[in-house]
Amino acid sequence: MDNLNQQIQSKLALEIAQLSLDKATLQAQVEQLQQQNAELQQQLEEATAPEETEKGE
């Protein structure tokens, strides 16, 4: 019975480690996508902003 418990604990520990790695990977991807989103939002704002030279004429 002890051996079975040890096997279960080992499998659970590996599963937890894998889930932690998956979570860290997803968090890094979220941060990267948020950065890309901010850059694209800035580009969109610049592309759709009215031209300053047209206002002065």
C-alpha positions as CSV (number, residue, x, y, z in Angstrom):
1,M,0.0,0.0,0.0
2,D,2.9,2.4,0.8
3,N,4.4,1.7,-2.6
4,L,1.0,2.5,-4.3
5,N,0.8,5.8,-2.3
6,Q,4.3,6.8,-3.3
7,Q,3.5,6.1,-7.0
8,I,0.3,8.2,-6.8
9,Q,2.2,11.0,-5.0
10,S,4.9,10.9,-7.7
11,K,2.4,11.1,-10.5
12,L,0.6,13.9,-8.8
13,A,3.9,15.8,-8.3
14,L,4.7,15.4,-12.0
15,E,1.2,16.5,-13.0
16,I,1.5,19.6,-10.7
17,A,4.9,20.4,-12.2
18,Q,3.6,20.1,-15.7
19,L,0.6,22.3,-15.0
20,S,2.8,24.9,-13.4
21,L,5.0,24.9,-16.5
22,D,1.9,25.2,-18.7
23,K,0.6,28.1,-16.6
24,A,3.9,29.9,-16.8
25,T,4.0,29.4,-20.6
26,L,0.5,30.7,-21.0
27,Q,1.3,33.7,-18.8
28,A,4.3,34.5,-20.9
29,Q,2.2,34.2,-24.1
30,V,-0.5,36.5,-22.6
31,E,2.2,39.1,-21.8
32,Q,3.6,38.9,-25.3
33,L,0.1,39.2,-26.9
34,Q,-0.7,42.2,-24.7
35,Q,2.5,43.9,-25.8
36,Q,1.7,43.2,-29.5
37,N,-1.9,44.4,-28.9
38,A,-0.6,47.7,-27.5
39,E,1.8,48.2,-30.4
40,L,-1.0,47.5,-32.9
41,Q,-3.3,49.8,-31.1
42,Q,-0.7,52.6,-31.3
43,Q,-0.2,51.9,-35.0
44,L,-4.0,52.1,-35.5
45,E,-4.3,55.3,-33.7
46,E,-1.4,56.9,-35.7
47,A,-2.9,55.6,-39.0
48,T,-6.3,57.0,-38.3
49,A,-5.3,60.3,-36.7
50,P,-6.1,63.4,-38.7
51,E,-3.2,64.9,-40.5
52,E,-1.8,68.0,-38.7
53,T,-0.8,69.7,-41.9
54,E,-4.4,69.6,-43.2
55,K,-5.7,71.5,-40.2
56,G,-3.3,74.4,-40.8
57,E,-4.2,75.0,-44.4
